[in-house]
């Protein structure tokens, strides 16, 4: 394989773009990325376009990249459309890397754009079901009963509520809905029921409603909640440690102009926020958001030809893998651990050599879990590691310096590329107030979907700072 370098990156500020199209978001990030690289769109030889929800929301199920990019004059070149749930952006980057590493191209690009905000919020949460085996959705929903809380866990949650939420469970006094709001809610429910009924069958929808009865959050939050409770039970990790992780990432995002949330959330407020799926509170969860991000990679020959050696970030490893089925109590290593070992072997380094990392924290437990998978701390000590301050900006191994998914935001098709963007500007020394001191090697982990007990897809990337 040939050496590959990142020469351009860009991320739009993630947020709410109800009145902007995928075409507009994609065009803006592509222009920003081209400017960062100092090249023209005609120099791009192949492009991979990442998006997960455009087809579900607006009907653009096919040729998404061609449709999004032709208005800005990117056509004729190979454009490949990528969908890998939350790992779509990093998968697009992996294939852009592969195109150059194989010697087929000298300059390629990965673009991710996503719009999750919808007027009908129930449709957003239902849309997340596409990240599981939808054909077996009833059986999967029944199996989710394993994620319900035991009596012991309920007592722990009640003690937590009494400590941090007082007698009102940390929630504000309910506000009575107006007639207009109630009518709209009914309309939204009916609209979602019809859409799902036509896709899955109305009997299936009725059964799902009976089993779950939930429309207020993603089913993945229940999976994260269950995993966090198991970790607490097995290793003694605490809700307070999860809150420390969340608070740290909310602080990091105040220093990131591209972050969706740019305000601090003290540990106490993380703990007193609404419980989504115990022990996960709202402040520990990634928000729904829109956005776009992109990256340009090229060959070593082209780096020299363009005179970009002082800014070109080397891709030391790019790994894409899929999850596997196994028994929960078995001895099979987690997909994150398996792929991290592969990435380290390819890069010729170990976890002790990594200076910063961006990991998939759809909830704060995700960061704790991946700190262990990536070998930054022993198994079971992710909470202790975070509590020690090791993952802060000035810590041993700063994690999610961008604010992570929890605070930077998580527009699915763009998230993995936003991670690459953060690593690149950190490794260049261009991250401003959130710049880490040691920045030679950075690592990104991005997972997507759920089949069984682990992610359906995952990417690992290790990047190296430019030659000085």
Secondary structure, 3 states (H helix, E strand, C coil): CCCEEEEEEEECCCECCCCCCHHHHHHHHHHHHHHHHCCCHHHCCEEEEECCCHHHHHCCCCCHHHHHHHCCCCCCCEEEEECCHHHHHHHHHHHHHHHHHCCCCCEEEEEEEEECCCCCHHHHHHHHHHHCCHHHHHHHHHHHHHHCCCHHHHHHHHHHHHHHCHHHCCCCCCCCCCHHHHHHHHHHHHHHHHHHHHHHCHHHHHHHHHHCCCCCCCHHHHHHHHHHHHHHHHHCCCHHHHHHHHHHHHHHHCCCCCCCCCCCCCHHHHHHCCEEECCEEHHHECCCCEEEEEEEEEEHHHHHHHCCCCCCEEEEEEEEEECCCCCCCCCCCCHHHHHHHHHHHHHCCCHHHCCEEECCCCEHHHHHHHHHHCCCCCCCCHHHHHHCCCCCCCCCCEECCCCHHHHHCCCHHHHHHHHHHHHHHHHHCCCHHHCCCCCCEEEEEEEEEEECCEEEEEEEEEEECCCC
